[in-house]
Amino acid sequence: MASLEGAGDKTLVLKLGYRGAGFAGYAEQEGERTVAGELRRTLEILLRRPCDLTCAGRTDAGVSAIAQHVSMPLLPEELAALQPRRLWRSLAAITPEDISVRGVYLADAGFSARFDAVARAYRYRIVCGNAQPVLLADCVWWLKEALDVDAMHSAAQALLGEHDFTSFCKVSSARRISEAGRSLSRHLERVDVRVVQELGEDVLAVDVVGNAFLHNMVRIIVGSLVEVGRNNRPVSWLADALERRDRRAAGPTAPAKGLVLSDVRYPEGSMEPWQ
């Protein structure tokens, strides 16, 4: 449990939601509007000092989140002076409308929103059929055709466990990771494909949970599953693509707007609501 006793340094953790359409991704990029850039400027206004942020996972341009976690060290004098409820209200007032601060937490010194995360969950939404999505139009991939949901779910199970996901990673990113001597292996604990009801509409939801993800990994998984759902590829195709470790072996990259970072899991007690 995060405690104030002996408090030298502590870590501020913010749980964020954001609509991805207005951003060139989470990570700061010169000349681009980004989630990190907007949040950093807000915190620097409030704290009147430079702020260095760490996030649970860098989302691509157009990808949304309801549970992104961002951490940064707090100075002892800030810990003593800040009133958490007032801080939350100030963050809500200053951040732009497409960013929502959904929680304010305190963790011990050294906590990292990235490295202390034990699992991340994404949901990709697809609406199938001739009827255009209504309330969900801005956060789904609309396909004017039926998909074989059972075949997609069956194919997805080949991805469970620890694998080298080179086939499901953006080529330039995979090259950089390999050249740096880092692993392209990731562990997926769940990949479910099912139809759910959201805001009065049938949504084909692809839920993917894993320890970490490569660049474009979820979107390439979804694009590949759609090829199976269209009966363009057999159920066994994803297993074959995984084995080949070649981006050309997998399917297209699904559009960004259907993807949402839906949850990040941390060890129990690693942070507490700051109230």
C-alpha positions as CSV (number, residue, x, y, z in Angstrom):
1,M,0.0,0.0,0.0
2,A,1.3,3.5,-0.8
3,S,1.9,5.3,2.4
4,L,2.9,8.8,3.3
5,E,5.2,7.7,6.1
6,G,8.8,8.7,5.8
7,A,7.9,10.2,2.6
8,G,10.8,11.2,0.7
9,D,9.8,10.7,-2.9
10,K,6.5,9.2,-4.0
11,T,5.1,8.6,-7.4
12,L,2.0,10.2,-8.9
13,V,-0.1,7.8,-11.1
14,L,-2.8,9.1,-13.3
15,K,-5.4,6.9,-15.0
16,L,-6.4,8.4,-18.3
17,G,-9.0,8.0,-21.0
18,Y,-8.7,9.7,-24.4
19,R,-10.3,9.7,-27.8
20,G,-7.5,8.9,-30.2
21,A,-8.8,10.6,-33.3
22,G,-7.3,14.0,-32.4
23,F,-3.8,12.7,-31.6
24,A,-0.8,11.5,-33.5
25,G,-0.5,8.8,-30.8
26,Y,0.5,8.9,-27.1
27,A,4.2,9.6,-27.4
28,E,5.5,13.2,-27.9
29,Q,6.5,14.0,-31.5
30,E,7.8,17.4,-32.7
31,G,5.1,19.4,-34.4
32,E,2.3,16.9,-33.6
33,R,-0.5,16.9,-31.1
34,T,0.0,14.0,-28.7
35,V,-1.5,12.7,-25.5
36,A,1.8,12.9,-23.7
37,G,2.4,16.5,-24.9
38,E,-0.9,17.7,-23.7
39,L,-0.7,16.0,-20.4
40,R,2.9,17.1,-19.7
41,R,2.0,20.8,-20.4
42,T,-1.0,20.5,-18.1
43,L,1.1,19.1,-15.2
44,E,3.9,21.6,-15.8
45,I,1.3,24.4,-15.5
46,L,0.1,23.0,-12.2
47,L,3.4,22.0,-10.7
48,R,5.5,24.8,-12.2
49,R,8.4,22.5,-13.1
50,P,9.5,20.2,-15.9
51,C,7.7,16.8,-15.7
52,D,9.0,13.5,-17.1
53,L,6.2,11.0,-17.8
54,T,6.1,7.2,-18.1
55,C,3.1,5.4,-19.6
56,A,1.8,1.8,-19.5
57,G,1.9,1.5,-23.3
58,R,2.4,3.9,-26.2
59,T,-0.8,3.9,-28.3
60,D,-0.6,4.7,-32.0
61,A,-2.2,7.6,-33.8
62,G,-6.0,7.2,-33.7
63,V,-6.0,4.6,-30.9
64,S,-8.1,5.4,-27.9
65,A,-7.9,4.5,-24.2
66,I,-10.0,4.2,-21.1
67,A,-7.3,2.9,-18.8
68,Q,-3.9,4.3,-19.8
69,H,-1.7,4.8,-16.7
70,V,0.9,7.5,-16.5
71,S,3.4,7.9,-13.7
72,M,5.9,10.6,-12.6
73,P,7.9,11.2,-9.4
74,L,6.5,13.7,-6.9
75,L,8.8,15.9,-4.8
76,P,8.4,15.7,-1.0
77,E,7.3,19.3,-0.9
78,E,4.6,18.7,-3.5
79,L,3.4,15.7,-1.6
80,A,3.0,17.9,1.5
81,A,1.3,20.8,-0.3
82,L,-0.9,19.2,-2.9
83,Q,-4.5,18.5,-2.1
84,P,-5.4,15.4,-4.3
85,R,-9.1,16.4,-4.9
86,R,-8.1,19.9,-5.9
87,L,-5.4,18.5,-8.1
88,W,-7.9,16.2,-9.8
89,R,-10.3,19.1,-10.4
90,S,-7.5,21.2,-11.8
91,L,-6.4,18.5,-14.2
92,A,-10.0,18.1,-15.4
93,A,-10.3,21.8,-15.9
94,I,-7.0,22.3,-17.9
95,T,-6.7,19.1,-20.0
96,P,-8.4,19.3,-23.4
97,E,-11.9,17.8,-23.8
98,D,-10.6,14.6,-25.5
99,I,-8.5,13.6,-22.5
100,S,-10.2,12.5,-19.3
101,V,-8.3,12.0,-16.0
102,R,-10.2,9.0,-14.6
103,G,-8.2,8.4,-11.4
104,V,-5.4,9.9,-9.3
105,Y,-3.2,7.4,-7.3
106,L,-0.1,7.4,-5.2
107,A,2.6,4.7,-5.4
108,D,6.0,4.3,-3.7
109,A,9.1,5.8,-5.1
110,G,10.5,4.0,-8.1
111,F,7.1,2.8,-9.3
112,S,6.8,2.8,-13.1
113,A,3.5,2.7,-15.0
114,R,5.4,0.8,-17.8
115,F,7.7,-1.6,-16.0
116,D,5.4,-2.5,-13.1
117,A,2.5,-3.4,-15.3
118,V,1.9,-7.2,-15.3
119,A,-0.8,-7.2,-18.1
120,R,-2.4,-5.0,-20.6
121,A,-5.8,-5.5,-22.2
122,Y,-7.1,-4.2,-25.5
123,R,-10.6,-4.4,-27.1
124,Y,-11.0,-4.0,-30.8
125,R,-14.6,-3.3,-32.0
126,I,-16.1,-4.3,-35.4
127,V,-19.7,-3.6,-36.5
128,C,-20.8,-5.9,-39.4
129,G,-23.7,-5.4,-41.7
130,N,-25.4,-2.8,-44.0
131,A,-26.6,-0.6,-41.1
132,Q,-24.1,2.1,-40.4
133,P,-23.1,2.3,-36.7
134,V,-24.8,5.2,-34.8
135,L,-23.4,6.0,-31.4
136,L,-20.3,3.9,-31.9
137,A,-19.4,5.2,-35.3
138,D,-16.2,6.9,-34.2
139,C,-14.7,3.9,-32.4
140,V,-15.5,0.8,-34.5
141,W,-14.4,-0.7,-37.8
142,W,-17.6,-0.9,-40.0
143,L,-17.6,-3.9,-42.4
144,K,-20.6,-4.3,-44.7
145,E,-20.4,-8.1,-44.5
146,A,-20.9,-11.0,-42.1
147,L,-17.9,-12.6,-40.4
148,D,-17.6,-16.1,-39.1
149,V,-17.1,-15.3,-35.4
150,D,-16.6,-19.0,-34.3
151,A,-13.8,-19.5,-36.9
152,M,-12.1,-16.2,-35.8
153,H,-12.2,-17.3,-32.1
154,S,-10.9,-20.7,-32.9
155,A,-8.0,-19.3,-35.0
156,A,-7.1,-16.8,-32.3
157,Q,-6.4,-19.6,-29.7
158,A,-3.2,-20.5,-31.5
159,L,-1.8,-17.1,-30.3
160,L,-2.1,-18.0,-26.6
161,G,1.1,-18.4,-24.6
162,E,4.6,-17.2,-25.2
163,H,5.6,-16.8,-28.8
164,D,7.8,-14.7,-31.1
165,F,5.3,-12.3,-32.7
166,T,7.5,-11.0,-35.5
167,S,4.7,-11.8,-38.0
168,F,2.4,-9.5,-36.1
169,C,4.7,-6.5,-35.7
170,K,5.4,-3.5,-37.9
171,V,8.4,-4.3,-40.0
172,S,10.5,-1.2,-39.1
173,S,9.8,-1.7,-35.4
174,A,10.7,-5.4,-35.5
175,R,14.0,-4.5,-37.2
176,R,14.9,-1.9,-34.5
177,I,14.1,-4.4,-31.7
178,S,16.2,-7.1,-33.3
179,E,19.1,-4.8,-34.0
180,A,19.0,-3.7,-30.3
181,G,19.2,-7.4,-29.3
182,R,15.8,-7.4,-27.6
183,S,13.2,-10.1,-27.8
184,L,10.1,-10.1,-30.0
185,S,8.5,-12.6,-27.8
186,R,5.3,-11.7,-25.9
187,H,2.9,-13.8,-23.8
188,L,-0.8,-13.6,-24.5
189,E,-3.1,-15.0,-21.7
190,R,-6.4,-14.4,-23.5
191,V,-7.7,-13.8,-27.0
192,D,-11.5,-13.8,-27.3
193,V,-13.8,-13.1,-30.2
194,R,-17.5,-12.7,-29.5
195,V,-20.5,-10.6,-30.2
196,V,-21.6,-8.2,-27.4
197,Q,-24.2,-5.5,-27.1
198,E,-23.0,-1.9,-26.6
199,L,-25.2,1.2,-26.8
200,G,-27.9,-0.8,-28.5
201,E,-25.8,-2.2,-31.3
202,D,-24.2,-5.7,-31.9
203,V,-20.5,-5.4,-31.8
204,L,-17.9,-8.0,-32.7
205,A,-15.4,-7.6,-29.9
206,V,-11.9,-8.9,-30.0
207,D,-10.4,-8.9,-26.5
208,V,-6.6,-9.4,-26.2
209,V,-4.8,-9.6,-22.9
210,G,-1.0,-10.0,-22.6
211,N,2.1,-9.0,-20.7
212,A,3.2,-6.5,-23.4
213,F,2.6,-5.8,-27.1
214,L,4.7,-5.0,-30.2
215,H,4.0,-2.1,-32.5
216,N,0.7,-2.6,-34.3
217,M,0.5,-6.1,-32.8
218,V,-3.2,-6.1,-31.8
219,R,-4.3,-4.4,-35.1
220,I,-2.4,-7.0,-37.2
221,I,-4.0,-9.8,-35.1
222,V,-7.4,-8.3,-35.8
223,G,-6.7,-7.8,-39.5
224,S,-5.6,-11.4,-39.8
225,L,-8.7,-12.7,-37.9
226,V,-10.9,-10.8,-40.2
227,E,-9.4,-12.7,-43.2
228,V,-10.4,-15.9,-41.4
229,G,-13.8,-14.5,-40.6
230,R,-14.3,-13.7,-44.3
231,N,-13.4,-17.3,-45.1
232,N,-10.4,-16.0,-47.1
233,R,-8.1,-18.1,-44.9
234,P,-8.4,-21.3,-43.0
235,V,-8.6,-21.4,-39.2
236,S,-5.0,-22.9,-39.1
237,W,-3.6,-19.8,-40.9
238,L,-2.7,-17.7,-37.8
239,A,-0.7,-20.6,-36.3
240,D,1.2,-20.9,-39.6
241,A,1.8,-17.1,-39.8
242,L,3.1,-17.1,-36.2
243,E,5.5,-19.9,-37.0
244,R,7.0,-18.2,-40.0
245,R,8.1,-15.0,-38.1
246,D,7.6,-12.9,-41.2
247,R,5.3,-9.9,-41.4
248,R,4.3,-10.9,-44.9
249,A,2.8,-14.1,-43.5
250,A,0.1,-12.4,-41.6
251,G,-2.9,-10.3,-42.6
252,P,-3.4,-6.5,-43.0
253,T,-3.3,-4.0,-40.2
254,A,-6.8,-3.1,-39.0
255,P,-7.8,0.6,-38.8
256,A,-6.6,2.4,-35.6
257,K,-10.0,3.8,-34.7
258,G,-11.5,0.4,-33.6
259,L,-8.8,-0.1,-30.9
260,V,-9.0,0.8,-27.3
261,L,-6.6,0.2,-24.4
262,S,-9.1,-1.0,-22.0
263,D,-7.2,-2.1,-18.9
264,V,-3.7,-2.3,-17.3
265,R,-3.1,-4.6,-14.4
266,Y,-0.6,-4.0,-11.6
267,P,0.4,-6.0,-8.6
268,E,-2.1,-5.7,-5.8
269,G,-1.4,-2.9,-3.4
270,S,1.2,-1.2,-5.7
271,M,-0.9,2.0,-5.8
272,E,-3.7,3.4,-3.8
273,P,-6.3,6.1,-4.6
274,W,-5.0,9.5,-3.5
275,Q,-7.8,11.1,-1.6
